[in-house]
Amino acid sequence: MDLGLSDKVVIVTGGAGAIGSAAAARFLEEGAIVVLGDRDEGKLRSIAGNLLSRYPGRVDSRLLDLADEANSRAFVRAAIKSRGGIDCIVNNAAVFYFEKLVDWGSLDPLDEHYQVGLRGPATLVQECWRQSDRSRSGSVVNISSVAGHVAEPNAVAYTTIKAAQKGLTLSCSIEMAEYGGWAVSISPGHTWTPVHQGRAKAEGMTREEYEASQPHIQSSMIGRFLDPEEVASWIVLAASPFGKALTGQDIKVTGGIEAGGFNRSYKTAVD
């Protein structure tokens, strides 16, 4: 199925991460041009180099620190200068801080989550809309999380911002509507990223062994981590013209975590 993304210019933040790089690859498969941003310059260079070898001339990459407003605005202007405009913004970058709120030494973790997860994305969107008229008739895809729907322990900063990102999506959808644009958020469930890979390795377990040992994974309908590519496919669909009918919506790609997966072994039949 042609998703109508040929030659569309797509910004992907957190482009050096597992979901961001998988999304970039899927956009490129659909014929899009991708501008990757990340603050990990080494990983960004590696990911971009790999994608460029497969899709010559269709990948740009630039250092992006969403906590730095000047850098974020310069990132957008450089992308527009290079590619002529922006059609889609995928706000995927995230930070993770896990500790009980009572034990925080300061509120800096909340500030960092706000900068990277909310203020930074809003800055990118604003600058795109100001500098590239066609971006308002395109799409914004904000990557939230199941943690924005279902609380996680020791994750006050993370869950708070992930819930707020859905509000950003609603506001973007309203402001884009008169120009024919749309905004969608994607809420992935537990995904097989380097964070979980590292935990499995520390336990001396294979992926399958680690999945079997984790109650929160076994309580999903599918009983395993999602692969980044599975999430990426929904990101690309939401960004495409097919996603227009979903504007203002949050799409849960969770493997059934919040759909009652924890009850799938519950015996309700009468003997």
N, C-alpha and C positions, 0 to 999 in steps of 0.2 A: 504494500500500500504506500503510495506517495504521500508523505506528510506535508508537502508544500514548503519545505525548508531550504530548497536549493538556493545557494548564494545569499541566504540570510546571515547577518552578522550577529553572533551570539557572544555575550560576555558570560563567563563562568568564573565565579569567585571560589576560593578554596580549590582551585584547579589542580593542585598537586596532591589532593587527598583521594581517597578511594572512590567516593561517590562522584566527586567533581571530575576526576579524570575519566571515569566510566561514562559520565554524561557527555563529556567532550567527544569521546570516541563515537558515541551514538549520534551526536549532532553531525559529526563529520561523515558518518556513514550515510546520512540523509542529504549530504551535499552542502551543508552549511559551512560558514567560515567561523572559526572559534578564536576568541580572545581570552586567554587564560590569565587569571590573576591569583597570586598567592604571596604570602610573606616569607615562605621557605624557598629561598632563591635556588638552592641546590636541587631540591626535589622538583621544583617548577621547571628548571632547565632540562632535567632528565625526562620528565613527562612530555614536555613540549617537543624535545628532540625526537622522542620515539614516535609521537603522532605526526610530526613533520615528515619523517621518513616514509610514512604510509600515505600522507596526504600533503604532498609538496605545495607550498604557497598558500595553504589554507589555515595556518595556525600562527597566531601571534601570542607572545607571552610577555608579561611585564610584572615587576615587583609591585605588590599591592598590600598596603597596610591599612585596613579599614578603620583602625583607631586614629589614623592620621588624615584629617579632612583634606588638607592640601594635596597629599599624595593621592587620595581617592579621586579628587576632581581632575588632577593631572592625568591619572590613569584613563579616565573617560575621554578627555580631550585628545590624548595620544591615540587611543583606539579609533576615534572618529577621523583624525587626521590620516591615519594609515588606511582605513577601510571605507571612509566616506559617510558613515552613519552607523547606527545601532538599531537592530530589530528586536532583540530579545535580551533580557537581563536575568540571569540565574543567580540568585543570592544564596550561595551554598556554604560559604565559609562559616566556621563555628569554632568555639573554644570550649573546653571542658574543665570544670573544677568541681571536685566531689569532696565535700566535708560537711559535717554538721554545722548549721548556722551558728550555734552557740559557741563553737570552737574557732570561728573565723577570727583572725587577728585584726582585720579591718574589713571594710566593705569593698575593697578593691576588686575582688572577684566579680561582684555584681556590676561594677563599673566596666570591667573588661568585656563581660558578656553583652552589656548594653552597647558598647562601642562597636563590637564586631558583629553582633547579631541584629541590631536595630538601627542605631544612628548611622553606622557605616553603609548598610544597604539603602537607607533613606537618602543618604548623600549621593550614592551612585545613581539611584533612580532620578533624583532631582537634576543632577548634572546632565544625565542623558536626555531628559525631557527638555532641558534648556538649550542644549547644544545640538540635538538631533531630533527634529520635529517628527520624523517617522517612528521614533521609539515609542511615542504615545499611542500610535496605532498598531503597535506590535504587542509584545507580551512581557510580563514579569512573572517569574516563577520563584517563590520563596520556599526554601527548604526548611521546614519546621521539624517536628518529631512527634512520635507517639507520646513523648514526655510532655508535650503540650496539651495532651488529653488525659493521660494517666500518670499520676505522680511517681517519681522515682526517689529512692532514699538518698539523702546527703547531696541533693542536687537543686538547692533553692535557686541558685543563679541560672542554671541551665533550663529548668522547667519554666521559670518565670519568663525568660526571653523567648523560649519556643512557643509559649502560649501567645505572647505579644506579637510574634511574627504573623500569626493568623489575622490579627487586627490590621497590621500593615497591608496585608493582602486585600482585605475588605476595602480599605481606603484607596489603594491603588486602583482597584476595579471600578470604583465610582469615578475617580478622576480621569481614567482612561476611556470610559464608556462613550463619551461624546466624540472621541476621535476614532472609535472602532477598535480600540485596544482591549486587552483582557489581562487579568491577574489571577493566578492560582497558587495555592500553597500545597506542598507535598509533605506528608508526615510519615517518614519511614519508621519501621519498627527496628528491632535489633539487627544490625547489618554486620557482615563479616569484614571488618576493617582491621587495620594494624593494631588498634587498641585491643580488640578481642584476640587477635592472632598472638599478640605478645603475652596476654594472660594465659592462653592455652600452652604456649611454649614454656612459660614459667612453671606451669603445672606438669610439664612433661607429657602432654596429651596431644593426640591428633585432633583435628577439627571435630570429627565425629564423636570422639570420646568426650571432648569438652562440651559439645552440645548436649550429650546425654547426661552430663553431670550438672547442668544448669536448669534449675526449676523454672526460671522465667522463660527459657527457650522451650522447654518441654510443655509449658502451659499454652503455647501458641497452637494454632490449628495445624501448622505444617511441621512443628517440632524441630526446627532448625533455624540457623541464621539466614537472613536474606543475603543474596549476593548483591554487590554494588550495581551490577549490570541490570538486575531486576528493578531496582529503584530508578536507575538511569532511564530505562525505557518509558517510565511514567513521566519523568521530568520532560523528556523530549516530546511526548504526546501532548502534555499540558502546554508546552511552549508553541506547538504547532497550531495552525488554524483550527484543528479539531478541538483544541482546548478552549476555544472561545465560548462554547456553550457551558463551560464549567466556571466561567469567571466569578470570582468572589468565593469560590468553594475551596475546601480543604480536602485533599485526596489522601486517604489513609492507606499506605502500602505497608502493612504490618504483619502479614501472615496470620491475621485473626487474633491478635493479642487481646484487643478490647471487645471482640465479638463473642466472648464466652469460652475461649479455648481452654481456660482453666477448668471448665466443667465438662470437657468432652469425654472424660472417663467416669463421670458421675452416673451411678446406676439409678434411674428413675422408674424403670418398669416394675410392675408388681409381679412377684414370683407366683 
